[in-house]
Amino acid sequence: MTDNPLKTTAPDSGLRIKTAVPSKGGSADVRPGEAEIVCKSVNLAYGDNHVLHDITMEMESRRVTALIGPSGCGKSTLLRCFNRMNDLIDNVRIWGEIRVSGLDVNAPSTDVIEVRRRVGMVFQKSNPFPKSIFENVVYGLRIAGIQDRAMLEEACERSLRAAALWDEVKDRLEESGLGLSGGQMQRLCIARAIAVEPEIILMDEPCSALDPIATLKIEELIYELKAQYTIVIVTHNLQQAARVSDRTALFWLGRLVEYAPTAEFFTAPKDKLTEDYITGRFG
Amino acid sequence: MIWFTGSALGICLLMIFGLLTVILVNGLGVFWPHAIERVTTRDGSVLAGELAARQAIPNPGHADHLLNHRIQLRTGNRDLYGFDFTWVNESDIVARERPAGIFFVERSEYGPLVGTPVRITVGDRTIASDPGAAREKLPELVARAARDREAIEAIEKGAIGEINYQMERLRLEARSLDFREVREPGIDLSAERAEVQRRDERERARYAEVEAELVALLESAGGTRVSFETVDGQGKELRSLDIYRAYPANELSVLERAGVYGSRLWTFLSDDPREANTEGGIWPAIFGTVMMVFLMSLAVVPLGVLAALYLREYAKQGVLVRTVRVAVNNLAGVPSIVFGVFGLGFFVYFVGGGIDRLFFPEALPSPTFGTGGILWASLTLALLTVPVVIVASEEALAAVPRSMREASLAMGATKFQTILRVVLPAAAPGILTGFILAMARAAGEVAPLMLTGVVKLAPELPLDSFFPFFHLDRKFMHLGFHIYDVGFQSPNVEAAKPMVYATTVFLLLIVVLLNLTAIRVRNYLREKYRTAAF
C-alpha cells in the first residue's frame, strides 16, 4: 500500500484502510509522472473479431489520460482491460502485457479482486445500487469485510467530500442513492470508487448522460482528484479531453494512432488522421 | 372491436362477481338464526322448522307447470323423524305461524332439535316442571354445560393426551430395547428395562387418577337433563352437557340475532368439527391449511431461488440450459394429481419408509413417516409449485440491470458477493411475485393432498405442547379437502350444504389474506429496491 501523504484527504484522520492490498510483483509506490499503467503490445479479440491491435502505451501516475476516438474503436475495451472487466464477456482473448502499478494484470497468479480494488471504475451510465447513499459509498469497504461503523462513517464522509458531494447529501445519507439527480448520482459513483482508496480510476464516458453544468462539476472534480489518483478517461467530447487531460490518445479501428501531451495533441498533431479527427473533417 | 373486447372482459367480471356473490351470500348467511315456522297441513299433521327454500313445482306438460310452490322446512329432530328436511306443498298448508316458546337447540348428536323445553331434572329431582320455568333455567344450564365440556376436554386432550403420548413413547422405548438386545447379544439392559417399567407404572397410576377425576366430572355434569317436546307432541330428553346452544327462535330481537350470529361464527372458526363434519367448526382445517402453506413456502422459496440462481447466474447458457428451462416451464403444467402420485411414491413410501426403517424401527409395522403427513404434503406441493418460483425468479434475476452487477464487480466484489448484496435484493420483488403465485396455487390444491396426508378428521393438530411440538408426521385437515368431504362424502348432504358454502368463504378468505400479506411485503421491497429510473 502506498504511504504517500497526498493520499490522505482528510488531514485530521490517521485512518488507513486495509483494503488496498500489499503490492505484489511490483512497487505500488509510483511517483507522479512516472508510468503507472504500462501496455505492451496489447491485443484483444472477441472470438474472431480482433478488436485491439498491438497497443503499446504508458499512462502516467497522478495525471489524467484521455482516450478518444469514434465509437467502436476499442478505447472502452482497452479501459476495461485495466481492471479485467472483459472477463465478464465470453470468448475474449487477450495477449500482450498490461502492468498496473507493476502488477501483471493478466498473469494467472494475479487475483482479479485485487486488481479491481486497485483500479476503480466509473461507468457511462451512473449505476448506484438501490441502497442508501451511505451504503452505496461504503459498499467496497463492506465487501472487504469492514464492519466498524465509525470507520465506515469516516470513510463515507471522506469519500463524499473528495467527490464534492458531501454538502449536498450530508443530511440524507440514509435516503436512497437513486433519489439523486443524474450529476449527483455520477459523483456518488465516483465517491463509491474512491472509498476503497484505489490507485487508479477509470472513467468510461462519465459525462455523456449529463447536462453541461453537471459535466462541468465532474470535470472540476477530475481536476482535483488527479492530485491523488491516476485517471484514465474515455470521452467523445474533444473539448472535455482538452480541458481535463494531461495526455490524449486517439484510437482508430483498434489501433493507437497518436498519443501525446494534450496541448501538443490538439495544437500540433503529428498524424493526418488526428488532425482530421480533431477538426471534424470526416464525411 | 372495442365492444367486442370490452364485452369479453365484462363477461369475465360478471362470472367472477356472480361466483363471489353466491359464495358470500350463502356462506355468510349460514349463521343467521332464522325464525321457526309451525305448519299445519290438511291431513292434520304439524311440522316446525326453519324455512330453508321455496320453489315452484315442476309438472311439465300440465297447466299448473311451475305455478304452485312448495317450501322446504329444516325440521331438525333427526332422531325422531329420521330426516332433517321436509318438503311441504303450499297448497296443502292450512296454517302457518311463528309461535313463541319454540327453541332451536344445537346439540352433540343428530343435528339440531326444534322443540319446547318442558322439564328440567337433576338426578331424581325436578327443578323445573313447566315450560316457563324451564326456559328461564335453560340459558344458565347451557352456559354451565359449555364450561363443563371445556373442563372435560381439558382433561381428555390435556392430561390424558399427554399420558397416552408418554405411554406410547415408553412402549416404543421398550421395543427399541428389545431390538438392541438382538443387535448386541449378551448386553445387560435390565436397568433400562426397570426404568421403563417404573415410568410406565407411574404413568398408569397417573392415568387412574385422572380417569377418576374425569368420571366424577362426567357424573356431576351429566346428571342434569332437559326434556323437550316437539310440535307434534313427541318428547326428547337431553343431557344438558350435550346442548351447545339453545335460543327461542321466534322471540329474538335483531340485536340478539346478531349475537347468536356472532357466537355461531366464532364457534365455526374456533371449534373442532362434530357429527361427520356437518356441524361444529373448521379450526383444524384452517390451521392445517395455513401451516401447510408455511411449510411449503419454507421448502419452495430456497429451492426455487437457488435453482433459478444457478440457471441464470452460473450455468453456461446453451442448449442444455435452454432444454432445462423449457422442461421447467412444462413442469408447471403437469396435472397436480400426477404430483400427488409422485409424492406418495417418492416421499411417503420411499423417503418416509426409509426414515422409518432407519430411525423408527421400534414403531413398525405402524408407520411414523412412512404414511401421509403434513411434511410430505407440503413437500409435494413445493414440488408442484417450484416451477412457478423458478420461472419468476429467473425473470427477476434477468431484469437486474447489467450495469448494477458491473458496478459491484468493478468494486472488487466476488460474484457471490454481488449476487448476495446486489442482485438478490434487487430481484426480491420479482421473486416474491413468483412466491405469491405459488402460494395461491398451493393453498387451493386438493388432489395431491388426498394422496399425501389429508384426512377428513384429524384428532390432533400438527403443532401442540408435547415435545417436539411440530409433529410433521401427523395427518392434517385442509379447507379444500374439507369442502369436498363435507359436500360430497357426507351422510347428510342437505344439512352439510351450508357448511360447504361457509368453508368456501373461509378458504377464499385465507388465500386472499396470505396473498395480501405477501403482496404488502413485495410492495415494501419494491419501494426499497426501486431500480434507477431516469
Interface residues (C-beta under 8 A of the other chain):
Chain A: T19 N83 M85 L88 I113 E114 R116 R117 G120 M121 F123 K125 S126 N127 P128 F129 P130 K131 Y139 G140 R142 I143 A144 S176 L178 G182 M185 C189 R192 A193 V196
Chain B: P401 S403 M404 E406 A407 S408 L409 A410 M411 G412 A413 T414 Q417 R421 V422 P425 A426 K528 Y529 R530 T531 A532 A533 F534
